[in-house]
Amino acid sequence: MNIRIYEREYMKTNKLRLIVFLLMFSLVAVACGGDTADDAAEAPEATEAPQETLAAPATTAPPPEVIVVWAEEKVANALDPLVGAYEAAAGVDVEVVVYDFGAIRTDVQTAGPAGEGPDVFLGAHDWVGELAANGVVSPLDLGSVASDLFDVGVTAFSYGGEVYGFPYATEAIAMYYNADLVDSVPTTWEDAKAACDAAGTELCVGAPGGGGGGDAYHNHPFVASAGGYVFASEGGFDASDVGLDNAGAIASAEFLDGLVKNGTVASTDYGGSMTAFQEGRSLFWMTGPWARGDASAVNYGVGLIPQFDGNAATPFVGVRGAMVSSFSNKQVLAQSFILDFFATVEVQQAMYESDPRLPATKSLFAVVEAADPIAAVFAASAANGIPMPNIPEMGSVWGPFGDALLIIRDQNYGTNDETGVTVSNATDAMKLAAEQIRNAIAGG
């Protein structure tokens, strides 16, 4: 794809050089020619030029339009062998730029206004509120493809009455287990601890969000499974109603504190929890379907996260999708790329094979579910969860929420030397997080 683009530039440059050369040559010829009467008399009689020299130069078709797509490496690898057929059929060139996923959200907002951004970019649904509010992403008319999409995906990419992306994958965490040491994930946390004691592993549950690395995403079930919430979500997320310090959230946080104290939940960050599971030092690992390749270092299975006082664990549900930059001057082509190529079952299946997240399309999910029982477990976990809020105010949540959970996970209670704030227990941690979020949203 890139080679063709470079070849066109090379041909344009050579053509320009040829024109300049001919112009210079003609100027030299005129300069060397005489303009006196004698010269005119001595000039031979003009003869009719051959017909072919009078014919207009042949015209060439303009080069194809180029659609620039920003995508992470796994997505780019899936698209690479398939995009050629679309290019030929649509008469366009597609340049897929491998981009760090974490940088797309920020860079698309600066590169677009500078005329250097993509036409299409792939990202997470919880970016939508910020991008739409900043005029960075265009509404997308899903048309006939909407009927093949799960509602959670369409809802996740909806904001202010518009849909801003085509959802291609959903994801929610569940519980991996070492199948050589235990038959399944127990229903309760008490039974999970008993299974770990029986297996004799060094650690019990590896869950990212400790060991110095706060992680609100992975720890959401420890706060929201008994009535806690980030924002109230009746008819859309309400940033004025923060529920991280309500009775359900505090009860769940105190329960987490107990799980840490009795050794059920280990104080590990993502890398530490992964390594412990791979090395057989932990019996369980809480994370998502993207980690299946990493988990395969052992004989693993996947089950639902244990319940909280009889309530199903409530993970955050993330949805990924393809969006059109509002700064693109190829809006129709960009939407066609998404709806006529990217949304096809063939492309969606290639995406799944490259990065096995749950499909957001019903047609592909039916195929995957029948062939992959583990995918069905992740789907069941997602069914118990809620989409991450996609409103811009969510940007004020991750830091305070993650910090509060890190205090609990690392048991780092006490007085902060920099702020002078004392956090004596899990209740204090959640109340502090809720206060910080409210102040940030209010501009305080």
N, C-alpha and C positions, 0 to 999 in steps of 0.2 A: 504493500500500500504506500509506504513512504517513498519507495524507489520510483514509483510512477510520478509522484509529486515532484521529486527532485529532477526527474527526466524532463518534465514539462518546463521547469525553470531553466534547465540547461538549454533546451531548444529555443526558448524565448530569447535567451541571451545571445545565442549564435545568430539568430535571425536579425536581432538588433545590430550585431556587429557587421553582418552582410550589408544591411541597409546603409550603415555609416560608410562602409568601404566603397559602395557604388556611388554614393553622393560625393565622396572625396575624389573618386576617379573622374566623375563628370566635371567637377570644378577644375581639376587639373587639365582636362581636355579643352575646356573653354579658354583657360588661361593661355594655353599653348597655341591656340588657333589665331589666324590673322583676321583683321577687320578692315583692311584697306580695299580700294577699288580694284587694284591689281590682283590682290588675293582672290577677290570675288570673281574676276575675269578668268583666273587660272583654275578655278575650282571646276571639277568635272560636273557634267549635267547630272542632276539628281535622278536616281532611278527608283522605281516603286519597290518598296521594301517587301520582302517575302511576307505572305499572309500571316505566317505563324508568329512573326515578331510584332504584329499589330494586335494580336489577340490579348484580351485582358488576362492578367495572371490568375491562375487557379486559386480559388479561396479554400481555406481549410476550416473545418468545424472547430468551434471554440472548445477549449478543454473542459472536461466534466467539472461540475461543482464538487467541492470538497466538504464533507461533513466531518467535523472534529468531535471525537468522543473521548471524554475522560473516564477512565475506569481503573479499578485496581487490577493487579496482575492476574488473579485467577479468572476474572471476567474476561480480560483481554485474551487470555489463552483459549477460552471457550469460543470467543467470537472469531478468532483468527482463521480457522479453517472453513468457516461458513460464510464470511462476509463477501468473499469474491463473487459468489453467485448473485448476491443482492446488488453488488456494484454493477455487474454486467446487465442485470435486468432493469435497474433504475437509472443507469447512465450516470452514476455518481462515483466518486472516490470516497472511501471512508478511512479516515486516519484515526486509529485507536491509540491514544496516548496513555501509557501505563502510568498511573498516578497513585501516590500514597493516599489511601482511603481517608486517613485522618486529616489530610491537608485540603481535600477537595472543598469542603464546606467553607473554609476561609478564603481560599484562593479564587474560587469562582466569583466571589463578590468583589475582588480587586482586579482580576484579569478581564472580566467581562466589560466593565466601563472603559478599560484601556484598549479594547478591541483585540485582545489576545486570548480570550477565553474560549471555551468549547461551545459547540452548538447543542450537544447532548452531554449530560453527565449523570453518573450513577451514584446514588447516595441513600441516606437513611431518611425515613419518614419524619423523624423528629427534627429535621432541619427545616421542614416546610414552612412553619410559622415565621421563622426569622427571615428566610429567603423571600417569602411572599410579601412580608411587611416591608422589606427593603427593595422590592421591585426587581428581584434577581431571577425569578423563575416564572415561566408562562403557564397559564391554565392549559390543561390537556383534555381534549374531547375524546374520551375512550371509545365512544361509538359502540360498534357491535362487539368489541372484545370485552366490554364490561360484564357481559353475561357469564363469562368464563372465569371471573375473578371472585375470590372469597370476599365477603363484605368487610372483614377486618382490614384487608389490604386497601380497599377503596376508602374506607373511613380514615385510615391512618394517613392517607395522602390528601385528605380533604381539609380545607381551611377557608373560613369565610364564605362558604357556599360554593366553592370551586374545587375541582380536583387538579392536583399539580404534579401527578406522576403516574406511571404505569408500575404497579407493584409486581415484583417478580419473585420475591422470597420473603417468608416470615421466619422468625426465630424466637425461641424462648428456651431458657435453661431447663434442664432436668437433672437427674442424678445418675452418673455413671457408677458402676460397681465392678469390682474385680470378680469375675465369674468363677475363678478357680478357688476363691475363698468364701464366697457367699452366693446363695441361689438367686437372690433378688434384693430389691430395696425394701426394707420394712416400712410399714404404714406409719409408725410413730417414731419420734426421735428417741424415745426411751429404748425401743427395740433396736434402733440403729446403733446406739451406744453398746447395747448388749452384744450385737453381732461383731462389733469391733473388738470388744473384750475377748470374745470367743476366738476370733481370728488371730489375735495377738499382734496386730499391726502397730507400728510406732505412732501413727496418726489415725484418726477416725475419718472425719469429713474434711476434705480439702476444698475450701470455698474462697475464691479470690475476695479480697477486701480487708486483709490483715497484713501483718508483716511489713508495715510501713507504707502500704499502697491502698488507699481508700478506694472503694468500688461500690457506688450506690446501685449500679445496675444489677450485679450479681446478688446483692444483699436485699433487694426489694422484698422478697418473700418474708424476710425476718421482720418486716414492719407492716406490710399490707395484707397479710393473710387473716387477720382478725379484725378488720375494720379500719385500719389506718390507710391513709392515702396521701399522695403528694398534693394534687388539686382535686376538688370535687368535679365530677364529670357528668352531671345531669345535663344532657343536651349540648355537650361541648365543655371543654375544660375551663374552669373558673379560677383565675389566678388570685382572686380575692379570698378564696377559701382554701387555706393550707391546712392539711390534716395530719401533719407529721407529729403533732403533739396531742392528738386526741386520745381518748382512753384506749382504743384498739391499738394504735401505734405504740403507745408507751408500754402496754402489756406485752406486746410482741417483742419490743426492744429489751425488756427485762427478761423475757424468756430466752432471747439470744444471749444475754449476759450470763445466764445460768448454763447454757450449752457450752460457752467458752470456758467458764470456770470448772465444769466437770470433765473437760477434755473432749467433748463430742465434736465441736467445731474448732479446727486448728487455726492458729494465727499465721496465715500464708497469703502471699500475693498470688497473682495469676501464675507466674513462672514457678513459684515454689509449690503450689498445689498440683500443677501439671507434673512436675518432676517426681513428687512424692507418689503420685498415682502410677506413673510409668515404671517406677522402681519397686512397686509393690509395698511401699511404706505407708500408704493410706488405703483404706478399704473403699472409700467413696470419693467422688469428685463432682462438685456442682458446677456445671457450665453448659454450653450450648452445642448444637449439632456441628458447628464449624470445627470442633475439637475431636471429631471422630478419628481422624488420621493420627493425631497425637495419642489418643487413648488406645489405639491398636497395638501399642507396645506391650499390652497385656491382653489376655482373653477377657473382654469386657461385655457387659450388658448395660441397658439403660432402663431406669424406672422413674416413676414420679417422685418428686421431693416429698419427704414425710409431711404429714399434716400438722397443723398447729391447733391444738385443742379441738380436734375434730373438723377443722376447716381445711379445705384443700389449699396447698401452697399457691400463692398468687404471684407468678413472675411477671416482670415486664415483657411485653411482646414487642419486638422490633420488626419493622418491615423495610425492605430495601426496594428501590425502584429506579426507573429511568425518568429523568426530567429534562425539559427543554429550557435552555438559558433564554431569558428575555432579551439579552443583548445580541443574540444571534440574528443575522439578517437573512437566515434561511429557515424561517419558522415552518413553512409547509414541508420542506424536505426533512427537517429534523423530526417533525411529528410522524411523517411517513416512515422514517427509519425505525421509530419506536413501534408503531402500530402494524406496519406491513412486514417488518423483518424481526425485530427484537421480540415481539409478542408471540411469534409462531412457536408451536410445540417443539419443533426441531431445535430451535435456539434455546428455549427454556430447558429442554432436557440436557443439552450440552452444558448449560450453566450449572445445572444440578450435579452433573457428573464431575465437573471441575471443582465445585464447592457445594457439598451436599446440605444446603439449607432447605427448609421445607418450601415446596413450590406454593406460590400464591394463586396459581391457576388451577381450577378444578380438574381440568382434563389431565394435566400432568400429575397432579397429586393422586388421582385414582390409580395411575400406573405405579407410582412410587410406593404408595401405601401397601398395595398388594404384594409388591416384591421386596419391601423393606420394613419389617416389623419395628425396627428402631425408629424409623421416621414417624411411624404411627404413635409411638410413645411421646416423642417431642411435640407432635400435633396435639395430643391429649393435654400435655402440660400447657401449651399455648392456649388451649380452650379454657383453662382455668385462670388465665392471666388477663392483663389489660394492656392496651397499647401505651407505650411511653407517650406522655403529653407532647404534642407537637407545637405548642404555642411558644412565642418568643421568651416568655417569662421562665421557661424551663431552664434557660441558661443560668438563671440565678439559683437553681436548685442543686446542681451536681456537686459543687464545691462544699457547701455547708452540710448537705446530706451525707456525702461521702466521708467528710471529716468526722461527723458524729458517729457513724458506723465504725470508722477506724478506731476511734477512742474506745468503743465497746469491744471490738475484736481484739485490740492489743491491750485491753485493760489499762489504758493510759489515763487513769483518773488523777485528778489533782488540779493545781493552779497553773495556768499558762503563764510563763514568765514574760511573754511579750504583751499579752492583753490583760493580764491580771484576772481573767475569768476563771472561776473554779467550777469544775465539772466533777461531781462526786459519785455519780452513778449513771446508769443508762437513761433514766428519766431526765436528768439534767442535760445529757447530751442531745436528746431529741428536742427538748424545749429550746435549747440554744440554737439548734439548726433551724427550727421553725421561725424563731425570732429573726435570725439573720436573713432568711429567705424573704420574710415579710418586709423587712427594712430595705433589702435590695430592690424588691419590686416597687416599693414606694419611693425609691430614689434616696433613701436615707443612708 
